[in-house]
């Protein structure tokens, strides 16, 4: 064995190293993982205490395994069996000694390119815990048990008293304790916010275990993890667990029912817990003996995309007393952490796969449930991998749920302006009235529509309506990020974007969904085709604005044919939620309006849905029985009307101000004039907040 000193970071033999910390894997790296036949090479680099690579071992590993655990400070452990060699017996000159550590790589030979080099996936950087010798006629090998560097601090304690002043930034305190015990090799170190500080004078006596101090700092705000990364560097980082927009893309997508060789899933299992579901957490801290103040943090899940929100299943509260917490922010931080753990079935997936060596704890992956056929994001908790050529990787991961933040005090004037638009300017009620007048349906007045203001992502859904099978009440969420430029003097709710985004038009659209949910019932609405739900909502306020944004055609005839072809696909069930989809749905709804020929027949069509059963089957025949005896016959008449209806002329006329709404002069002509964006609804006619719902503004 060579023990020559090498330059720092010297790489003796290994090409194509993959650490798993790359933002995106190169195509060659992914392709190697998907090769149907694997030629594996386990490589061990021996590194001295100065970071020099002093030897590289290949072909000596008889067998081995690596385990990774996100919940443990000692994140990586492993075991190896090495062929007997005197150089592997523990002594000062051996590779197995206190001043040396191992980097273990699993290489897959890339057979697609020449030269056929291995793609080397780094599994971790380890210190030796134990060694043993098995020597007999049948077995001759040396066993090695490994752990990452955190194991060095397990039995290490303070030599002198430690005091960290109140107000010290948390990241500085964490780095300081590691530097105190001699650590110099740091990876990513999160810069904490101004409020994430040591909340009191932190004092520990000599002899206090270093691991205990690291744990205290990590858990002060419950949003951080720390440990040694795959390179053997100490890292301290925040885990994004509340906001969906903070999540990174999945590192791999698993589909256990796929027949594509690109899927590497061997088995799937998932467990669920119902009794521990909570959607409101109260954390109470330690009462100050000086001021008598008791800090408290309360977090409630109201986000409509979480099926366990308080409206859907009622309030389920968990109260926690933690005397280590001394201020409200700490209490809120723990409450957020606890709600993250509790506002779901605690789904834990267990999958066995052909090993993907780049994965690591805290990575996000997507798993498709083979029964529900629904894909969801999971965060990896543990990984166990056998290094044998026929070895399997076992992963446990928990399903990700997200908490939508509620608006803060800074948005109060904006919230008041939107409430004024709803209460005084008819941003909901005028849409409801138009639905009643044009389609003949309305909510019955007995149920509640909760209006909730959230702060999401700019450019997302300006508003959304959510209904549940467990209650007749509904929630409409308004994302304040998209109302920041609202003109408070604008009666129609000009939000500083396109005219299609005027608040009264957007909320009128949403009220169509709310009214349908109330009038037909949620279960029936689920079965109604999307083109119907979105098309007649668009028809309510007009689709010309959106139509004009779809460009790239040689002429209007080519554009018309494009949308007619899309309509054929939509009527067969296709939907992709693009702007083109919404325009197409609007055009289908317009064609149906012309086919009905009168307001009375249009209303009758909507009544037909109420009386029909199993509307997911032959919907067109049940919706429009006067147009044909089969679904196909009705569909053909809709397509024919799309080809000849007069609306195209107006949509393609840039000088025609009408939005193409059902109340405009190209359809019902309610006011004997075109209805442009400012006049789709006459805000001066508003008399109430809603004509069919009890409106409650929900914090």
Secondary structure, DSSP 8 states (H G I E B T S, - for coil): -------BT--SS--SEE-S--SS--HHHHHHHT-SS--EEEEEEEEETTSBEEEEEES-EEEEEEEEETTSSS-EEEEEEEE--GGGSSSTTSSSSTTEEEEEEEEEE-TTSSS--EEEEEEEEEEEEEEEEEESSS-EEEEEEEE-GGGGGTT-B-SS-EEE-TT-BHHHHHHHHHHHTT---EEEE----TT-B--S-EEE-TT-BHHHHHHHHHHSSSSEEEEE-TTS-EEEEE---S-GGG----S-EEETT--STT--EEEEEEE--STT--SEEEEEEEE-TTT--EEEEEEE---TTSTTSHHHH---EEEEE-TT--SHHHHHHHHHHHHHHHSS---EEEEEEE--TT--TT-EEEEE-TTT--EEEEEEEEEEEE-STT-EEEEEEEE------B--GGGHHHHHHHHHHHHHS-TTHHHHHHHHHHH-----SSSEEEEEEE---TTS-SEEEEEETTEEEEEEEEEGGGGTT--TT-TT---SS-GGG-HHHHHHHHHHHHHHHHHH-HHHHHHS-HHHHHHHHHHHH-SHHHHHH----SSHHHHHHHHHHHHHHHHTT-----HHHHHHHHHHHHHHHHHH-SHHHHHHHHHHHHH-S-TTSSHHHHH-GGG-SSHHHHHHHHHHHHHH-THHHHHT-TT------TTSTTTT-TTSS---TTTSS-GGG--SS-SSSEEEEE-
